């Protein structure tokens, strides 16, 4: 697979939230900002510094680390990856000892009931495991701006399977260039793309109804 055709890891969060939203952004290249997306972008910009490297005791911290998976056909970036000294870890260039990676994803709001954020985080971990040939990452973390706390996420086989299934479905839509139809939910009002998606637009009328209406009701 050509690297240009790799799916974006961040897209799995959009896909889990709404398949149509994902397709509008990643297939049709449509985008619109609202307060939530602006706040989220600014938060990520503060977390991202590709030149930042720091060692605190037995932990190495890196930001904006590019990651990819040839198996899944995806690529993206980790907000933060912590490498913890671990005798079962992997060697790092220019560093003594062995290290086990742990991705941390920054989110603007508060913990969600659904798995959207957890799927994105798990996808990052799968990429790190493939790239570094490291042991399975058992736990990763989500940091939420509203609570200012980390939430531990267990990277279970169930969650890993959901990531693979989601990317497979996304790949099918992407290759067909297919945008799913609207499915109205209570989340539509908070979506930044609601003025592009037009979820409340009535269903298209039939050809017969259109012609009848255009001719003043006569057939």
Protein Blocks (a to p, Z undefined) as FASTA:
>chain_A
ZZklpccfklmmmmmmomklmmmmmmnopacddfklmmmmmmmmmmpcfkbccdehjacc
dehiacddfklopacddfbacddddfklccdehiacjdddddddddfblcdfblmlmmmm
mmmmmmmmmmnopacdfbdcdddfklopacdddddfklmmmmmmmmmmmmmmmmnopacd
ddddfklmmpmklmmnommbccdddfklmmmmmnoopZZ
